Every structure is written in structure tokens, then in C-alpha cells.
Amino acid sequence: MSNYRNQIDKAASLVNAEGKTWNAINAESVARMRIQNQFQTGLDIAKYTAKIMREDMANYDADSSQYTQSLGCWHGFIGQQKMISIKKHLLTTKRRYLYLSGWMVAALRSEFGPLPDQSMHEKTSVASLIKELYTFLRQADARELGGLFRELDQAQGSDRLAIQAKIDNFETHVVPIIADIDAGFGNEEATYLMAKQMIEAGACCIQLENQVSDVKQCGHQDGKVTVPHVEFLAKINAVRYAFLELGIDDGVIVARTDSLGAGLTQKIAVTNEPGDLGEQYNAFLDVTEVTMDEISNGDVVFKQEGKLVKPTRLPNGLFKFRSGTGEARCVLDCITSLQNGADLLWIETEKPHVAQIGVMVNAIRATVPNAKLVYNNSPSFNWTLNFRQQIFDIMNDAGQDVSAYERADLMSIEYDNSELALQADEKIRTFQADSAREAGIFHHLITLPTYHTTALSTDNLAKEYFGDQGMLGYVANVQRQEIRQGIACVKHQNMAGSDMGDDHKEYFSGDQALKASGKDNTMNQF
């Protein structure tokens, strides 16, 4: 028996058991509503998606070509449309996730208005966006299944069986979300409380960074300050306890290190014995050997390798790391995180360079062989310039003639059709597969793509519509393209749930239902 028929039979048994008082309840309608809403709570979603993510991680360990991808989404509608498009073009959602970017929450979802990525937005806005994203994904399920149910009602014979099979084999739009908790928004208790909210909203994967919470900076900006390992590990523990308390035993934690670009620390780590984590952290500090006579009032000094040293301290009280230690600090951060409860790593780099990432990953894997990365394919990188310069350097090192190119000016449009540019574009195209194979990257994401696509499409529409094209600027470049490319939103009433509302009215009111989808509905033009 198909799942669809089984659900009808279950509902019929329930309705029949209630006798005449439930005569108005149609068992098939109950079954349809249940099938359209397979996730009743956020915890149901978190359990379902954590299992998917763990399976994907195991598959990647066996075959690096099985890497996963996501795009950052700042609104439920954006996430919904992304997954609808993936199902339309690629026929499956497998290995495609959503990413929730703290940057976009700050810039687009705060009641303060646009904010920099410095953890100044409301803590609850992150969990609210997770809930919103899954609300829209569940609505996408209901909408698509509703269409199949209406097709089923009109079908006859073998056509009914074919549609019923589509219903039974329906693939949900609900996929894992990797959710950014920044630096935890406070102490470890604050991190735990916020993680709980995020998990209850549906998050199966939480990304946590090792910056100081109250001076957090975007990973692609200056002024980043890291914390000693013991403080970061306490927050990893806090997130794990939140998962375990809520029954998500296989929840995923991504430990992000900003050490590559962070030259400062707020604290000198506590060390209790030679070689412990505190001493290893302090070994990276920029220090000067001093004598007792050279110590001034208020100076901070400590003993290191038998010597009395004074760390370089800035006027704001922060301590400076030695230059050139970023990669070594990243490697230590990553190994320490994986050895203390993290599942995946995130190394925030200053450019997308497979070899640079690979050097660090190989060093990490010498200690933790199955180390895997989540990597930000960031819009903060100038991808065109970076990869053209990489190709320029490869050509130059190989003794090829590069006199036709000016390295610093390779972004120029005059190079767009050059051999160098074509090679660079091919490297960009294969970057994800190459780095998954050579640099341990399990998950590729773009943090802010829909921020940029919204700005670009709005700019193009405004230029045409408010310019001399008038209404043609919308019709030619938006509506006509929606129709020709089969974009579901061209029927915006349907996307907003009008047809589902009609279905429900008919369930509830029968022939008395006042429905919106009659002959005068202008949606019939499409």
C-alpha cells in the first residue's frame, strides 16, 4: 500500500471512531494536510537534517567529490525560492543546504536598521530567521503537494497511479541550515541559551567563532581579537550541551578560527604547566625580554622559557601577536577544537587560494586525519582579480611571456577575453571541486550572495523602469523572463498560498466555500 493510501486509511479509522460528531471531517483531506506538513516542530527538523548532514559528512570522507554547498539567505522567501529552483533544475536537494549569515542578519534583520557585522543586532533575530526560513520551506512543500493533489483529483486510470507515486516519493524542500552564532553573544551561558533557541527553531548545525564576543568583527575586516582556547572550548561545550538537552544527539558544531587575520588578543592565557594550551597560546605573543629594572609602573610581565618578558600592549589594553604566526595559530585552533568536541572547521582566509588552505589542512590532518572544512566563498574576495593574479604568477613562474598584462590592473575589462582571463575563469569554475579534493573542504558556501543579487536586480529594474523604458523595463526584463524560464513566482498569488487557501476552505466549508481561483482570477493569464 502506498504511503498516501496508508495515511488516508489511518485518518479514516480515527474519524470513524468518533462517530457522527466527525461526519464533516473527510479522511482524505486529513491525510493531505498531514502529508503537506511532515514537520510539526523545529526539533523535528533539527533531528531530520542532522541525520542528513552526518550522512553527507561520511560520504565526503569516502569520496571528496561528494562535497556540499549552500547560499546565504536573509529572508524565508529567498531560501524558499532557492530550494524551489534547485528542485526544478537539479531534480534533487541532496547535498544542497542553506546558510544563515550573521553578517546579513546584522545588515538586514535588525530593528536598529543596517548594522556592521559586530554582533550588535538582537540575539533573538538569528533564531527568528531560522524559524522563518523553515516556515517558508514547509510552505513550499505544501504548495507543491497541493498542486499534485489537485492533479490527482482531475486524473483518471493509470494517470492517477503516476501522480500518487509522485506524492509518495515527494522530496521535501527542508534541508540543513548552517547557522551563524557569531562569537556566542556573551559568556558561555549566553551562548548556551542562544544555541537552544536556534536548535528549537530547527538548526542542526551551529557555527561558532573564536573572537572576543563584545569586540567581534567581520572576518574580512581588521581589528579582530581572539580568545584563549579554554574560553572557546567552553562555548563549544555550551553548544553541545544545548544539542544534547534537546535530544539532537548528532547535532553538528562548526568551529571557526579567525586567527589568520587576527593579530590581537584580549587576555594572556592562564598556564598551569609547561606545554599546556595556555603556554602554547602565549608563545605566539609579541614579547620583549626585560629585566626587573626595565619594568615600568603598570607593565604586564610574565616568565616564558626561563626569561622575563613583556608582551606588546596597545593603548586599548589589547596584546599583540607576533606577525607571521597566523597560520600556525589557525592550525593549533583547529586541532584543539576537533579534539574537544567540534565536528567541522572554518578557517577565514584573506583570499581563495587552494594551496594556502591545503597547507593548513594537511598540517591539521597530521593530527586529526578526517578533519573537514566549511569554507566561505566570500563576496569580500575580488574573485576575478585574485584568480587572474594567480594565473599570472603561474605563467610568470613557468617562464611564459606575461608582458601583455599589468598584474595590478588585471581586473580591467580589456583583459576579459584574454587567455589569462579564460584560464582564471576556469579555475574559479572548478575551485570548489579542486579545494574539496585538495584542501579538505566538505562544505562550500557563499555568505552574502542574495544580498548582492537583490541589489543588482533592483538596480537594473530601477534604471529601466524609472528611465525611458517605463513599464517595458519590468515586462521585458522581469515578467517575460519569468514566463519563459518557468519561474514559479510569476503566479505570485499561488506562491503566496491562494490555491492552498482554497483547498482548505473546501475542506472546511464544502460547497459553501468562497474560493479565489475562479474564472476572474487574473492568475489564469499565466
Secondary structure as UniProt FT lines:
FT   HELIX           3..18
FT   HELIX           19..22
FT   TURN            23..24
FT   HELIX           27..36
FT   HELIX           42..62
FT   TURN            64..65
FT   STRAND          68..72
FT   HELIX           76..90
FT   TURN            94..95
FT   STRAND          96..100
FT   HELIX           102..108
FT   TURN            111..112
FT   HELIX           124..154
FT   HELIX           158..168
FT   STRAND          177..180
FT   TURN            182..183
FT   HELIX           188..201
FT   STRAND          205..209
FT   HELIX           213..215
FT   TURN            219..220
FT   STRAND          225..226
FT   HELIX           229..245
FT   TURN            246..247
FT   TURN            249..250
FT   STRAND          252..257
FT   TURN            259..261
FT   STRAND          264..265
FT   TURN            274..275
FT   HELIX           277..282
FT   TURN            283..284
FT   STRAND          287..289
FT   HELIX           292..294
FT   TURN            297..298
FT   STRAND          302..304
FT   TURN            305..306
FT   STRAND          307..311
FT   TURN            315..316
FT   STRAND          319..321
FT   TURN            323..324
FT   HELIX           326..338
FT   TURN            339..341
FT   STRAND          344..347
FT   HELIX           354..365
FT   TURN            366..367
FT   TURN            369..370
FT   STRAND          373..376
FT   TURN            379..380
FT   HELIX           383..397
FT   TURN            398..399
FT   TURN            403..404
FT   HELIX           407..409
FT   TURN            410..411
FT   HELIX           413..415
FT   TURN            416..417
FT   HELIX           419..429
FT   HELIX           431..438
FT   STRAND          441..446
FT   HELIX           449..465
FT   TURN            466..470
FT   HELIX           471..474
FT   HELIX           475..479
FT   HELIX           480..485
FT   HELIX           488..490
FT   HELIX           492..495
FT   TURN            496..497
FT   HELIX           498..509
FT   HELIX           510..512
FT   TURN            519..520
FT   HELIX           522..525
//
